[in-house]
Amino acid sequence: MDPWGCEVVEVTEVPEFEDNFTPAAEVEKLSDSAEYIAILEKKLKAVRSKNKVVENLAAYRADCITRLMREGCDLDPVIGDTESEKLLKD
């Protein structure tokens, strides 16, 4: 018994899939494909030369780690931010 009250229909015939994923024998290129690829390569080169964000962040991270290792980590200002906390600490 179907709890949702739907009628179950059995399908005996499975439709055949139209594409068997084999490449076509010949690929016909468009007339402007060489120009399009050249434009895409030019844009990619521009993006690669301008986008230094990851490199800059990596350098900043390395600099922060170096400073922390050299100078140490002083948590006193964080623990006693206010004058009353500093007085209670002493």
A tleap script that builds the chain and sets N, CA, C and O, in Angstrom:
source leaprc.protein.ff14SB
mol = sequence {
  NMET ASP PRO TRP GLY CYS GLU VAL VAL GLU
  VAL THR GLU VAL PRO GLU PHE GLU ASP ASN
  PHE THR PRO ALA ALA GLU VAL GLU LYS LEU
  SER ASP SER ALA GLU TYR ILE ALA ILE LEU
  GLU LYS LYS LEU LYS ALA VAL ARG SER LYS
  ASN LYS VAL VAL GLU ASN LEU ALA ALA TYR
  ARG ALA ASP CYS ILE THR ARG LEU MET ARG
  GLU GLY CYS ASP LEU ASP PRO VAL ILE GLY
  ASP THR GLU SER GLU LYS LEU LEU LYS CASP
}
set mol.1.N position { 0.843 -1.186 0.000 }
set mol.1.CA position { 0.000 0.000 0.000 }
set mol.1.C position { 0.887 1.248 0.000 }
set mol.1.O position { 1.874 1.317 0.733 }
set mol.2.N position { 0.530 2.215 -0.816 }
set mol.2.CA position { 1.282 3.456 -0.947 }
set mol.2.C position { 0.796 4.445 0.102 }
set mol.2.O position { -0.378 4.814 0.082 }
set mol.3.N position { 1.673 4.898 1.042 }
set mol.3.CA position { 1.224 5.811 2.097 }
set mol.3.C position { 0.800 7.181 1.591 }
set mol.3.O position { 0.051 7.871 2.282 }
set mol.4.N position { 1.243 7.598 0.426 }
set mol.4.CA position { 0.901 8.907 -0.111 }
set mol.4.C position { -0.303 8.854 -1.040 }
set mol.4.O position { -0.776 9.886 -1.517 }
set mol.5.N position { -0.790 7.663 -1.291 }
set mol.5.CA position { -1.957 7.514 -2.146 }
set mol.5.C position { -1.656 7.707 -3.608 }
set mol.5.O position { -2.556 8.026 -4.384 }
set mol.6.N position { -0.414 7.522 -4.006 }
set mol.6.CA position { -0.033 7.662 -5.406 }
set mol.6.C position { -0.133 6.304 -6.086 }
set mol.6.O position { 0.085 5.258 -5.474 }
set mol.7.N position { -0.455 6.351 -7.314 }
set mol.7.CA position { -0.546 5.121 -8.082 }
set mol.7.C position { 0.825 4.797 -8.667 }
set mol.7.O position { 1.463 5.665 -9.264 }
set mol.8.N position { 1.278 3.575 -8.505 }
set mol.8.CA position { 2.574 3.152 -9.007 }
set mol.8.C position { 2.402 2.595 -10.411 }
set mol.8.O position { 1.613 1.678 -10.642 }
set mol.9.N position { 3.158 3.167 -11.347 }
set mol.9.CA position { 3.091 2.724 -12.728 }
set mol.9.C position { 4.413 2.068 -13.066 }
set mol.9.O position { 5.470 2.673 -12.888 }
set mol.10.N position { 4.367 0.849 -13.549 }
set mol.10.CA position { 5.585 0.140 -13.913 }
set mol.10.C position { 5.959 0.455 -15.352 }
set mol.10.O position { 5.111 0.416 -16.244 }
set mol.11.N position { 7.226 0.766 -15.574 }
set mol.11.CA position { 7.717 1.052 -16.912 }
set mol.11.C position { 8.535 -0.143 -17.353 }
set mol.11.O position { 9.528 -0.493 -16.715 }
set mol.12.N position { 8.138 -0.745 -18.397 }
set mol.12.CA position { 8.849 -1.929 -18.881 }
set mol.12.C position { 9.842 -1.584 -19.975 }
set mol.12.O position { 10.815 -2.313 -20.167 }
set mol.13.N position { 9.627 -0.499 -20.694 }
set mol.13.CA position { 10.507 -0.129 -21.798 }
set mol.13.C position { 11.383 1.054 -21.379 }
set mol.13.O position { 10.869 2.094 -20.970 }
set mol.14.N position { 12.698 0.895 -21.480 }
set mol.14.CA position { 13.640 1.962 -21.142 }
set mol.14.C position { 14.022 2.668 -22.435 }
set mol.14.O position { 14.473 2.022 -23.380 }
set mol.15.N position { 13.848 3.999 -22.490 }
set mol.15.CA position { 14.214 4.702 -23.726 }
set mol.15.C position { 15.728 4.680 -23.930 }
set mol.15.O position { 16.495 4.695 -22.967 }
set mol.16.N position { 16.141 4.646 -25.175 }
set mol.16.CA position { 17.567 4.593 -25.507 }
set mol.16.C position { 18.166 5.988 -25.441 }
set mol.16.O position { 17.553 6.958 -25.887 }
set mol.17.N position { 19.365 6.083 -24.883 }
set mol.17.CA position { 20.056 7.359 -24.779 }
set mol.17.C position { 20.594 7.737 -26.146 }
set mol.17.O position { 21.132 6.895 -26.865 }
set mol.18.N position { 20.444 9.019 -26.507 }
set mol.18.CA position { 20.781 9.456 -27.856 }
set mol.18.C position { 22.274 9.641 -28.096 }
set mol.18.O position { 22.742 9.440 -29.217 }
set mol.19.N position { 23.035 10.021 -27.066 }
set mol.19.CA position { 24.450 10.310 -27.249 }
set mol.19.C position { 25.278 9.254 -26.536 }
set mol.19.O position { 25.039 8.961 -25.365 }
set mol.20.N position { 26.247 8.683 -27.232 }
set mol.20.CA position { 27.106 7.676 -26.609 }
set mol.20.C position { 28.466 8.257 -26.212 }
set mol.20.O position { 29.385 7.506 -25.882 }
set mol.21.N position { 28.600 9.579 -26.243 }
set mol.21.CA position { 29.788 10.316 -25.801 }
set mol.21.C position { 31.048 9.982 -26.599 }
set mol.21.O position { 32.154 10.094 -26.071 }
set mol.22.N position { 30.907 9.590 -27.816 }
set mol.22.CA position { 32.079 9.408 -28.673 }
set mol.22.C position { 32.266 10.693 -29.469 }
set mol.22.O position { 31.292 11.269 -29.955 }
set mol.23.N position { 33.507 11.143 -29.605 }
set mol.23.CA position { 33.732 12.401 -30.341 }
set mol.23.C position { 33.413 12.236 -31.821 }
set mol.23.O position { 33.536 11.152 -32.390 }
set mol.24.N position { 33.008 13.325 -32.411 }
set mol.24.CA position { 32.723 13.321 -33.840 }
set mol.24.C position { 34.012 13.109 -34.618 }
set mol.24.O position { 35.090 13.472 -34.146 }
set mol.25.N position { 33.912 12.538 -35.778 }
set mol.25.CA position { 35.091 12.238 -36.588 }
set mol.25.C position { 35.838 13.516 -36.966 }
set mol.25.O position { 37.063 13.571 -36.862 }
set mol.26.N position { 35.117 14.529 -37.398 }
set mol.26.CA position { 35.750 15.785 -37.783 }
set mol.26.C position { 35.183 16.922 -36.949 }
set mol.26.O position { 33.979 16.998 -36.702 }
set mol.27.N position { 36.072 17.798 -36.523 }
set mol.27.CA position { 35.648 18.978 -35.788 }
set mol.27.C position { 35.861 20.174 -36.696 }
set mol.27.O position { 36.971 20.428 -37.162 }
set mol.28.N position { 34.793 20.898 -36.939 }
set mol.28.CA position { 34.886 22.048 -37.826 }
set mol.28.C position { 35.083 23.305 -36.988 }
set mol.28.O position { 34.230 23.652 -36.172 }
set mol.29.N position { 36.205 23.985 -37.190 }
set mol.29.CA position { 36.489 25.202 -36.439 }
set mol.29.C position { 35.761 26.376 -37.061 }
set mol.29.O position { 35.501 26.414 -38.264 }
set mol.30.N position { 35.443 27.324 -36.211 }
set mol.30.CA position { 34.805 28.535 -36.706 }
set mol.30.C position { 35.827 29.397 -37.420 }
set mol.30.O position { 37.030 29.245 -37.206 }
set mol.31.N position { 35.364 30.287 -38.253 }
set mol.31.CA position { 36.278 31.103 -39.056 }
set mol.31.C position { 37.107 32.056 -38.203 }
set mol.31.O position { 38.231 32.387 -38.582 }
set mol.32.N position { 36.591 32.504 -37.067 }
set mol.32.CA position { 37.316 33.462 -36.234 }
set mol.32.C position { 37.904 32.818 -34.977 }
set mol.32.O position { 38.193 33.523 -34.011 }
set mol.33.N position { 38.083 31.518 -34.968 }
set mol.33.CA position { 38.570 30.837 -33.767 }
set mol.33.C position { 39.999 31.241 -33.407 }
set mol.33.O position { 40.318 31.359 -32.224 }
set mol.34.N position { 40.854 31.453 -34.385 }
set mol.34.CA position { 42.234 31.858 -34.102 }
set mol.34.C position { 42.261 33.239 -33.437 }
set mol.34.O position { 43.021 33.464 -32.495 }
set mol.35.N position { 41.433 34.153 -33.930 }
set mol.35.CA position { 41.367 35.486 -33.337 }
set mol.35.C position { 40.821 35.419 -31.910 }
set mol.35.O position { 41.318 36.108 -31.018 }
set mol.36.N position { 39.807 34.596 -31.699 }
set mol.36.CA position { 39.199 34.452 -30.379 }
set mol.36.C position { 40.200 33.891 -29.374 }
set mol.36.O position { 40.279 34.370 -28.243 }
set mol.37.N position { 40.952 32.893 -29.777 }
set mol.37.CA position { 41.971 32.308 -28.894 }
set mol.37.C position { 43.053 33.330 -28.581 }
set mol.37.O position { 43.525 33.400 -27.447 }
set mol.38.N position { 43.449 34.118 -29.564 }
set mol.38.CA position { 44.461 35.149 -29.338 }
set mol.38.C position { 43.963 36.186 -28.322 }
set mol.38.O position { 44.726 36.625 -27.462 }
set mol.39.N position { 42.701 36.574 -28.419 }
set mol.39.CA position { 42.139 37.537 -27.472 }
set mol.39.C position { 42.100 36.943 -26.071 }
set mol.39.O position { 42.434 37.623 -25.100 }
set mol.40.N position { 41.693 35.677 -25.957 }
set mol.40.CA position { 41.654 35.022 -24.644 }
set mol.40.C position { 43.041 34.910 -24.031 }
set mol.40.O position { 43.204 35.133 -22.831 }
set mol.41.N position { 44.044 34.568 -24.837 }
set mol.41.CA position { 45.416 34.476 -24.327 }
set mol.41.C position { 45.928 35.834 -23.868 }
set mol.41.O position { 46.652 35.917 -22.876 }
set mol.42.N position { 45.562 36.895 -24.573 }
set mol.42.CA position { 45.958 38.245 -24.190 }
set mol.42.C position { 45.325 38.627 -22.849 }
set mol.42.O position { 45.986 39.218 -21.995 }
set mol.43.N position { 44.043 38.289 -22.665 }
set mol.43.CA position { 43.361 38.580 -21.408 }
set mol.43.C position { 43.966 37.775 -20.258 }
set mol.43.O position { 44.131 38.293 -19.153 }
set mol.44.N position { 44.289 36.528 -20.516 }
set mol.44.CA position { 44.900 35.689 -19.481 }
set mol.44.C position { 46.250 36.245 -19.053 }
set mol.44.O position { 46.568 36.257 -17.864 }
set mol.45.N position { 47.038 36.702 -20.003 }
set mol.45.CA position { 48.342 37.287 -19.690 }
set mol.45.C position { 48.173 38.548 -18.841 }
set mol.45.O position { 48.931 38.773 -17.897 }
set mol.46.N position { 47.177 39.365 -19.181 }
set mol.46.CA position { 46.930 40.584 -18.410 }
set mol.46.C position { 46.495 40.259 -16.991 }
set mol.46.O position { 46.932 40.909 -16.042 }
set mol.47.N position { 45.640 39.260 -16.842 }
set mol.47.CA position { 45.167 38.880 -15.509 }
set mol.47.C position { 46.315 38.335 -14.671 }
set mol.47.O position { 46.439 38.666 -13.492 }
set mol.48.N position { 47.140 37.513 -15.267 }
set mol.48.CA position { 48.281 36.945 -14.527 }
set mol.48.C position { 49.273 38.012 -14.102 }
set mol.48.O position { 49.855 37.908 -13.022 }
set mol.49.N position { 49.483 39.029 -14.915 }
set mol.49.CA position { 50.462 40.056 -14.564 }
set mol.49.C position { 49.910 41.036 -13.533 }
set mol.49.O position { 50.672 41.556 -12.718 }
set mol.50.N position { 48.603 41.300 -13.548 }
set mol.50.CA position { 48.009 42.261 -12.626 }
set mol.50.C position { 47.633 41.641 -11.287 }
set mol.50.O position { 47.637 42.331 -10.267 }
set mol.51.N position { 47.317 40.386 -11.272 }
set mol.51.CA position { 46.787 39.762 -10.065 }
set mol.51.C position { 47.917 39.247 -9.190 }
set mol.51.O position { 48.354 38.104 -9.323 }
set mol.52.N position { 48.370 40.084 -8.317 }
set mol.52.CA position { 49.446 39.724 -7.394 }
set mol.52.C position { 48.917 39.632 -5.964 }
set mol.52.O position { 49.699 39.667 -5.014 }
set mol.53.N position { 47.604 39.517 -5.803 }
set mol.53.CA position { 46.998 39.528 -4.478 }
set mol.53.C position { 47.501 38.359 -3.639 }
set mol.53.O position { 47.874 38.537 -2.479 }
set mol.54.N position { 47.510 37.174 -4.221 }
set mol.54.CA position { 47.932 35.988 -3.476 }
set mol.54.C position { 49.398 36.098 -3.071 }
set mol.54.O position { 49.765 35.766 -1.944 }
set mol.55.N position { 50.219 36.559 -3.983 }
set mol.55.CA position { 51.643 36.720 -3.676 }
set mol.55.C position { 51.851 37.776 -2.588 }
set mol.55.O position { 52.675 37.592 -1.691 }
set mol.56.N position { 51.109 38.874 -2.667 }
set mol.56.CA position { 51.238 39.919 -1.655 }
set mol.56.C position { 50.787 39.429 -0.285 }
set mol.56.O position { 51.425 39.731 0.724 }
set mol.57.N position { 49.683 38.669 -0.243 }
set mol.57.CA position { 49.209 38.129 1.024 }
set mol.57.C position { 50.195 37.119 1.605 }
set mol.57.O position { 50.400 37.079 2.819 }
set mol.58.N position { 50.802 36.309 0.752 }
set mol.58.CA position { 51.790 35.344 1.232 }
set mol.58.C position { 53.008 36.060 1.808 }
set mol.58.O position { 53.545 35.646 2.835 }
set mol.59.N position { 53.442 37.129 1.153 }
set mol.59.CA position { 54.581 37.893 1.656 }
set mol.59.C position { 54.225 38.582 2.983 }
set mol.59.O position { 55.046 38.618 3.899 }
set mol.60.N position { 53.015 39.123 3.085 }
set mol.60.CA position { 52.582 39.767 4.326 }
set mol.60.C position { 52.507 38.751 5.466 }
set mol.60.O position { 52.908 39.044 6.593 }
set mol.61.N position { 51.996 37.567 5.171 }
set mol.61.CA position { 51.912 36.505 6.175 }
set mol.61.C position { 53.304 36.110 6.661 }
set mol.61.O position { 53.531 35.968 7.863 }
set mol.62.N position { 54.228 35.934 5.727 }
set mol.62.CA position { 55.598 35.571 6.100 }
set mol.62.C position { 56.234 36.662 6.953 }
set mol.62.O position { 56.954 36.367 7.907 }
set mol.63.N position { 55.969 37.925 6.608 }
set mol.63.CA position { 56.507 39.033 7.390 }
set mol.63.C position { 55.922 39.048 8.803 }
set mol.63.O position { 56.647 39.284 9.769 }
set mol.64.N position { 54.628 38.800 8.928 }
set mol.64.CA position { 53.993 38.759 10.255 }
set mol.64.C position { 54.559 37.628 11.102 }
set mol.64.O position { 54.815 37.810 12.292 }
set mol.65.N position { 54.752 36.479 10.505 }
set mol.65.CA position { 55.315 35.341 11.241 }
set mol.65.C position { 56.740 35.648 11.691 }
set mol.65.O position { 57.126 35.322 12.813 }
set mol.66.N position { 57.513 36.272 10.818 }
set mol.66.CA position { 58.883 36.633 11.166 }
set mol.66.C position { 58.906 37.619 12.327 }
set mol.66.O position { 59.701 37.467 13.254 }
set mol.67.N position { 58.033 38.636 12.281 }
set mol.67.CA position { 57.972 39.607 13.380 }
set mol.67.C position { 57.543 38.957 14.684 }
set mol.67.O position { 58.100 39.268 15.736 }
set mol.68.N position { 56.563 38.060 14.636 }
set mol.68.CA position { 56.124 37.372 15.847 }
set mol.68.C position { 57.234 36.513 16.436 }
set mol.68.O position { 57.399 36.456 17.654 }
set mol.69.N position { 57.985 35.853 15.584 }
set mol.69.CA position { 59.076 35.004 16.064 }
set mol.69.C position { 60.209 35.847 16.646 }
set mol.69.O position { 60.822 35.465 17.643 }
set mol.70.N position { 60.488 36.996 16.022 }
set mol.70.CA position { 61.585 37.841 16.457 }
set mol.70.C position { 61.228 38.626 17.725 }
set mol.70.O position { 62.019 38.681 18.666 }
set mol.71.N position { 60.049 39.228 17.746 }
set mol.71.CA position { 59.673 40.104 18.846 }
set mol.71.C position { 58.894 39.387 19.937 }
set mol.71.O position { 58.800 39.891 21.056 }
set mol.72.N position { 58.346 38.244 19.642 }
set mol.72.CA position { 57.538 37.526 20.623 }
set mol.72.C position { 56.119 38.048 20.644 }
set mol.72.O position { 55.783 39.006 19.948 }
set mol.73.N position { 55.309 37.423 21.430 }
set mol.73.CA position { 53.909 37.788 21.520 }
set mol.73.C position { 53.629 38.277 22.933 }
set mol.73.O position { 53.668 37.486 23.876 }
set mol.74.N position { 53.352 39.546 23.095 }
set mol.74.CA position { 53.102 40.143 24.402 }
set mol.74.C position { 51.597 40.286 24.587 }
set mol.74.O position { 50.968 41.097 23.908 }
set mol.75.N position { 51.013 39.514 25.494 }
set mol.75.CA position { 49.578 39.541 25.708 }
set mol.75.C position { 49.159 40.490 26.824 }
set mol.75.O position { 47.963 40.622 27.083 }
set mol.76.N position { 50.090 41.149 27.489 }
set mol.76.CA position { 49.740 42.036 28.597 }
set mol.76.C position { 48.759 43.133 28.193 }
set mol.76.O position { 47.804 43.369 28.932 }
set mol.77.N position { 48.937 43.811 27.072 }
set mol.77.CA position { 47.962 44.839 26.708 }
set mol.77.C position { 46.561 44.265 26.485 }
set mol.77.O position { 45.571 44.965 26.697 }
set mol.78.N position { 46.464 43.027 26.069 }
set mol.78.CA position { 45.165 42.426 25.830 }
set mol.78.C position { 44.489 42.088 27.149 }
set mol.78.O position { 43.281 42.278 27.288 }
set mol.79.N position { 45.253 41.587 28.124 }
set mol.79.CA position { 44.685 41.187 29.414 }
set mol.79.C position { 44.248 42.408 30.205 }
set mol.79.O position { 43.149 42.409 30.759 }
set mol.80.N position { 45.053 43.425 30.274 }
set mol.80.CA position { 44.722 44.608 31.071 }
set mol.80.C position { 44.472 45.799 30.198 }
set mol.80.O position { 45.307 46.702 30.134 }
set mol.81.N position { 43.357 45.832 29.526 }
set mol.81.CA position { 43.066 46.944 28.630 }
set mol.81.C position { 42.712 48.220 29.385 }
set mol.81.O position { 43.086 49.314 28.962 }
set mol.82.N position { 42.005 48.091 30.482 }
set mol.82.CA position { 41.565 49.284 31.194 }
set mol.82.C position { 42.412 49.477 32.448 }
set mol.82.O position { 43.079 48.549 32.907 }
set mol.83.N position { 42.379 50.678 32.993 }
set mol.83.CA position { 43.154 50.995 34.190 }
set mol.83.C position { 42.663 50.183 35.396 }
set mol.83.O position { 43.471 49.758 36.221 }
set mol.84.N position { 41.348 49.965 35.503 }
set mol.84.CA position { 40.822 49.207 36.643 }
set mol.84.C position { 41.299 47.757 36.584 }
set mol.84.O position { 41.594 47.165 37.622 }
set mol.85.N position { 41.377 47.186 35.401 }
set mol.85.CA position { 41.897 45.824 35.285 }
set mol.85.C position { 43.353 45.760 35.652 }
set mol.85.O position { 43.808 44.782 36.246 }
set mol.86.N position { 44.098 46.806 35.300 }
set mol.86.CA position { 45.528 46.836 35.634 }
set mol.86.C position { 45.702 46.940 37.145 }
set mol.86.O position { 46.601 46.310 37.703 }
set mol.87.N position { 44.855 47.729 37.823 }
set mol.87.CA position { 44.940 47.851 39.261 }
set mol.87.C position { 44.557 46.555 39.965 }
set mol.87.O position { 45.149 46.199 40.983 }
set mol.88.N position { 43.552 45.839 39.414 }
set mol.88.CA position { 43.150 44.565 40.007 }
set mol.88.C position { 44.215 43.500 39.838 }
set mol.88.O position { 44.346 42.602 40.669 }
set mol.89.N position { 44.967 43.604 38.772 }
set mol.89.CA position { 46.003 42.626 38.484 }
set mol.89.C position { 47.142 42.749 39.495 }
set mol.89.O position { 47.702 41.731 39.901 }
set mol.90.N position { 47.497 43.952 39.908 }
set mol.90.CA position { 48.611 44.171 40.821 }
set mol.90.C position { 48.267 43.830 42.183 }
set mol.90.O position { 49.099 43.958 43.081 }
savepdb mol mol.pdb
quit
